[in-house]
Amino acid sequence: MALFLLLLLVAVVLGIIGVTAEGLGFLLAVGIVIFAAAVIFFAVRVSRRARRRPVR
């Protein structure tokens, strides 16, 4: 969970820098990619955790 939050924080910071700084639009793209990776990482962790529960 801490890794997910760290990735989200990095994505937001890079996105803000990419939007505000002139000529650094690529940082916005990097922030979007990191955000997508964080969401996918979180979804995989949640789906793996759900499968481990025994069926009653």
FENZI-V153483 format. One record per backbone hydrogen bond with DSSP energy under -0.5 kcal/mol. NH is the residue of the N-H (numbers start at 1). CO is the residue of the C=O. E is the energy in kcal/mol with one decimal. If there is no record, write none. Layout:
nh: [NH:NH]
co: [CO:CO]
e: [E:E]
//
This chain:
nh: [5:6:7:8:9:10:11:12:13:14:15:16:17:18:19:20:21:24:27:28:28:29:30:31:32:33:34:35:36:37:38:39:40:41:42:43:44:45:46:47:48:49:50:51:52:52:53]
co: [1:2:3:4:5:6:7:8:9:10:11:12:13:14:15:16:17:21:24:24:25:25:26:27:28:29:30:31:32:33:34:35:36:37:38:39:40:41:42:43:44:45:46:47:48:49:50]
e: [-2.2:-2.3:-2.5:-2.2:-2.3:-2.5:-2.3:-2.3:-2.5:-2.6:-2.2:-2.5:-2.5:-2.5:-1.9:-2.5:-2.5:-1.3:-1.4:-0.6:-0.7:-1.4:-2.4:-2.5:-2.1:-2.2:-2.5:-2.2:-2.4:-2.4:-2.3:-2.2:-2.4:-2.6:-2.4:-2.4:-2.4:-2.0:-2.3:-2.3:-2.3:-2.0:-1.8:-1.1:-0.8:-0.5:-0.6]
//
